[in-house]
Amino acid sequence: MKHTAYFAALTALLFAGTAIFAADVDTAKVEKHDITLNSGKVLKDAYVLDKKPNGVTFGHKDGCTFVRFSDMPEGARKYFNYDPEKAASYEKKMEDQKKANQKAAEKQKAKEKQQQAETDKRNRERRIAQQEQTVRKLELQLDEAKKRLQNTENTVSQDRNALVSTVGSSENSRVCVDTPWGVGRIRTSNSNNGAVRNKLMKEVDTMSAKRDNQAQDVIDLQLKLESAQKTLEKMKESNG
C-alpha cells in the first residue's frame, strides 16, 4: 500500500513536470510531494523538471536539484526506467564532451597567448626601430653641431689673429683685419687705429660666446645620444 502511494506520487510528479514544460504553468498549482533520497535528504514540495538517462532534475521548495539514480530508492529507479548501461553511456558522452570542450578552450587559450606574444614582439620591434631612428637623428645632429662649433672656433681664431697689429710709424700704420677675401693689412692712422681694434675685440667676444654656447650644445647632444644608445641596447636585450 505504501509503495502504491509512493508510485502514485511519482506519477503525479512526472505529469506535473511534463505540464510545466508543455506550457507556461504556474508551479503553485502543480501537485507536489516530499521525496526522501537515499542520502536522507528530503526534497520538500518536489516535482519533476527534467529527466536524463543518469538522473532526474526536481524542482522543490528550496530551488531545484539534480538527483542521480544512484541516490534514489530502488522503486524510483524502476519507475523512471533507469537503465545502468544507458546511464553509463550518457555519462561517458558527457565526460567526453566536457574533455573536448576543455581541450578546445585550452587550444583557444594557447592560440590567443601565441597571438598576444606575436603582437608584443611586433610592438617591441616597432619600438626598437623608432629608437634606432632616434639614435641616428641624434648622431646627425651631433655631427652638425660639431661642424658648427669647428667653424665658429676657426672664426674666433681668425678674429684673434686679425686684432690690431701695427707696423711702422704712427703716421704710417697698418692694421690686420679679416675680410671676405681673407686676412689682410690696411693702412690706418692713429685716429682710427683704436676704433678698428675695439671693433675686432667685440667681434672676438661675440664669437667666443657663440662658440661656448655651441660647445654646450655638443655636450648636451652627446649625453642625449649616449642615453638613447643605452636605451636601445636594453630594448634589444629584452627582445632576445
C-alpha positions as CSV (number, residue, x, y, z in Angstrom):
1,M,0.0,0.0,0.0
2,K,2.9,2.3,0.9
3,H,4.7,1.5,-2.4
4,T,1.5,2.1,-4.3
5,A,1.1,5.6,-2.8
6,Y,4.8,6.4,-3.5
7,F,4.5,5.4,-7.2
8,A,1.3,7.4,-7.4
9,A,3.2,10.4,-6.1
10,L,5.9,9.9,-8.6
11,T,3.4,9.6,-11.4
12,A,1.9,12.9,-10.2
13,L,5.3,14.5,-10.2
14,L,6.2,13.3,-13.7
15,F,2.9,14.6,-15.1
16,A,3.4,17.9,-13.3
17,G,6.8,18.3,-14.8
18,T,5.5,17.4,-18.3
19,A,2.8,20.0,-17.9
20,I,5.3,22.7,-16.9
21,F,7.5,22.1,-20.0
22,A,4.5,21.9,-22.3
23,A,3.1,25.3,-21.3
24,D,3.7,28.3,-19.1
25,V,2.0,26.8,-16.0
26,D,2.0,28.4,-12.5
27,T,4.0,26.0,-10.4
28,A,1.9,26.9,-7.4
29,K,-1.0,24.9,-9.0
30,V,1.1,21.8,-9.7
31,E,0.7,18.8,-7.5
32,K,3.8,18.5,-5.3
33,H,5.2,15.8,-2.9
34,D,8.0,15.4,-0.5
35,I,10.8,13.0,-1.7
36,T,13.3,11.3,0.6
37,L,16.6,10.4,-1.1
38,N,19.0,7.5,-0.2
39,S,21.3,10.2,1.4
40,G,18.5,11.1,3.8
41,K,17.9,14.5,2.2
42,V,14.3,15.5,1.8
43,L,13.1,17.5,-1.2
44,K,10.0,19.4,0.0
45,D,7.2,20.0,-2.4
46,A,9.1,18.3,-5.2
47,Y,8.1,18.0,-8.8
48,V,9.9,16.7,-11.9
49,L,11.6,19.3,-14.1
50,D,13.7,17.2,-16.4
51,K,14.8,13.6,-16.8
52,K,18.1,12.4,-18.1
53,P,19.5,8.8,-18.6
54,N,21.5,9.2,-15.4
55,G,19.1,11.1,-13.2
56,V,16.2,13.5,-12.7
57,T,16.0,17.2,-12.0
58,F,13.5,18.1,-9.4
59,G,12.0,21.5,-8.6
60,H,11.3,21.9,-4.9
61,K,10.7,24.4,-2.1
62,D,14.4,25.4,-1.9
63,G,15.0,25.6,-5.7
64,C,15.9,22.8,-8.0
65,T,18.2,19.7,-7.6
66,F,19.6,17.1,-10.0
67,V,19.4,13.7,-8.4
68,R,21.3,10.8,-9.8
69,F,19.5,7.5,-9.9
70,S,22.2,6.1,-7.6
71,D,20.7,8.3,-4.8
72,M,17.1,7.2,-5.5
73,P,15.3,4.3,-3.9
74,E,15.1,1.2,-6.0
75,G,11.4,1.7,-6.6
76,A,12.0,5.2,-8.0
77,R,14.7,3.8,-10.3
78,K,12.3,1.3,-11.7
79,Y,9.6,3.8,-12.0
80,F,11.8,6.1,-14.1
81,N,13.0,3.2,-16.2
82,Y,16.6,3.5,-15.0
83,D,19.0,1.7,-17.4
84,P,22.6,1.4,-16.0
85,E,24.1,0.9,-19.4
86,K,22.3,3.9,-20.9
87,A,23.3,6.0,-17.8
88,A,26.9,4.9,-18.1
89,S,26.9,5.6,-21.9
90,Y,25.3,9.0,-21.3
91,E,27.8,10.0,-18.6
92,K,30.7,8.9,-20.8
93,K,29.3,11.0,-23.6
94,M,29.0,14.0,-21.2
95,E,32.5,13.4,-19.9
96,D,33.9,13.1,-23.4
97,Q,32.1,16.3,-24.3
98,K,33.5,18.0,-21.2
99,K,37.0,17.0,-22.1
100,A,36.5,18.1,-25.7
101,N,35.3,21.5,-24.5
102,Q,38.2,21.8,-22.1
103,K,40.6,20.8,-24.8
104,A,39.1,23.3,-27.2
105,A,39.2,26.0,-24.5
106,E,42.9,25.3,-23.8
107,K,43.6,25.3,-27.6
108,Q,41.9,28.7,-27.9
109,K,43.7,30.0,-24.9
110,A,47.1,28.8,-26.3
111,K,46.2,30.4,-29.7
112,E,45.3,33.7,-28.0
113,K,48.5,33.5,-26.0
114,Q,50.6,33.0,-29.1
115,Q,48.8,35.8,-30.9
116,Q,49.5,38.1,-27.9
117,A,53.1,37.1,-27.9
118,E,53.4,37.8,-31.6
119,T,51.7,41.2,-31.1
120,D,54.0,42.0,-28.2
121,K,57.0,41.1,-30.4
122,R,55.9,43.3,-33.2
123,N,55.4,46.1,-30.8
124,R,58.8,45.7,-29.3
125,E,60.4,45.6,-32.8
126,R,58.5,48.7,-33.7
127,R,59.7,50.5,-30.6
128,I,63.3,49.3,-31.4
129,A,63.0,50.7,-34.9
130,Q,61.8,54.0,-33.5
131,Q,64.6,54.1,-31.0
132,E,67.1,53.4,-33.8
133,Q,65.7,56.3,-35.8
134,T,66.1,58.5,-32.7
135,V,69.8,57.4,-32.3
136,R,70.5,58.1,-36.0
137,K,68.8,61.5,-35.7
138,L,70.9,62.4,-32.7
139,E,74.1,61.2,-34.4
140,L,73.3,63.5,-37.4
141,Q,72.5,66.4,-35.0
142,L,75.8,65.9,-33.1
143,D,77.8,65.8,-36.3
144,E,76.2,69.1,-37.5
145,A,76.7,70.7,-34.1
146,K,80.4,69.7,-34.1
147,K,80.8,71.2,-37.6
148,R,79.2,74.4,-36.5
149,L,81.5,74.5,-33.4
150,Q,84.5,73.9,-35.6
151,N,83.5,76.7,-38.0
152,T,83.0,79.1,-35.0
153,E,86.3,78.2,-33.5
154,N,88.0,78.9,-36.8
155,T,86.3,82.3,-37.0
156,V,87.4,83.1,-33.4
157,S,90.9,82.2,-34.3
158,Q,90.9,84.3,-37.4
159,D,89.4,87.3,-35.4
160,R,92.1,87.0,-32.8
161,N,94.8,86.9,-35.5
162,A,93.2,89.9,-37.1
163,L,93.4,92.1,-33.9
164,V,95.3,95.3,-34.4
165,S,98.9,94.8,-35.3
166,T,100.7,98.0,-36.2
167,V,103.7,98.1,-38.4
168,G,105.9,101.2,-38.9
169,S,105.4,104.7,-37.6
170,S,102.3,106.1,-36.1
171,E,101.7,108.1,-39.2
172,N,102.1,105.1,-41.5
173,S,100.3,102.3,-39.5
174,R,98.9,99.1,-40.9
175,V,96.2,97.0,-39.3
176,C,95.4,93.3,-39.8
177,V,91.7,92.7,-40.4
178,D,89.6,89.8,-41.5
179,T,87.8,90.4,-44.8
180,P,85.6,88.3,-47.0
181,W,88.7,87.6,-49.1
182,G,90.8,86.6,-46.1
183,V,93.1,88.3,-43.5
184,G,94.9,91.4,-44.8
185,R,96.5,94.6,-43.7
186,I,95.1,98.0,-44.3
187,R,96.7,101.4,-43.9
188,T,95.3,103.4,-41.0
189,S,96.1,106.3,-38.8
190,N,96.3,106.8,-35.0
191,S,92.8,108.3,-35.1
192,N,91.0,105.2,-36.3
193,N,93.5,102.6,-35.1
194,G,91.8,102.2,-31.7
195,A,88.3,102.0,-33.2
196,V,89.3,99.2,-35.5
197,R,90.9,97.3,-32.7
198,N,87.8,97.7,-30.5
199,K,85.6,96.5,-33.3
200,L,87.7,93.4,-33.7
201,M,87.8,92.7,-30.0
202,K,84.0,92.9,-29.8
203,E,83.8,90.5,-32.7
204,V,86.1,88.1,-30.9
205,D,84.0,88.4,-27.7
206,T,80.7,87.8,-29.6
207,M,82.1,84.8,-31.5
208,S,83.7,83.4,-28.3
209,A,80.3,83.5,-26.6
210,K,78.7,81.8,-29.6
211,R,81.4,79.2,-29.5
212,D,80.8,78.5,-25.8
213,N,77.1,78.0,-26.4
214,Q,77.7,75.7,-29.3
215,A,80.2,73.7,-27.2
216,Q,77.5,73.2,-24.6
217,D,75.1,72.1,-27.4
218,V,77.6,69.5,-28.4
219,I,77.9,68.2,-24.8
220,D,74.1,68.1,-24.4
221,L,73.7,66.1,-27.7
222,Q,76.5,63.7,-26.6
223,L,74.7,63.0,-23.4
224,K,71.3,62.5,-25.2
225,L,73.0,60.2,-27.7
226,E,74.6,58.1,-25.0
227,S,71.3,57.8,-23.2
228,A,69.5,56.8,-26.4
229,Q,72.1,54.2,-27.2
230,K,71.9,52.6,-23.8
231,T,68.1,52.5,-24.1
232,L,68.3,50.9,-27.5
233,E,70.8,48.3,-26.1
234,K,68.5,47.4,-23.3
235,M,65.5,47.1,-25.6
236,K,67.4,44.7,-27.9
237,E,68.5,42.6,-24.9
238,S,64.9,42.3,-23.6
239,N,63.7,41.4,-27.1
240,G,66.1,38.4,-27.2
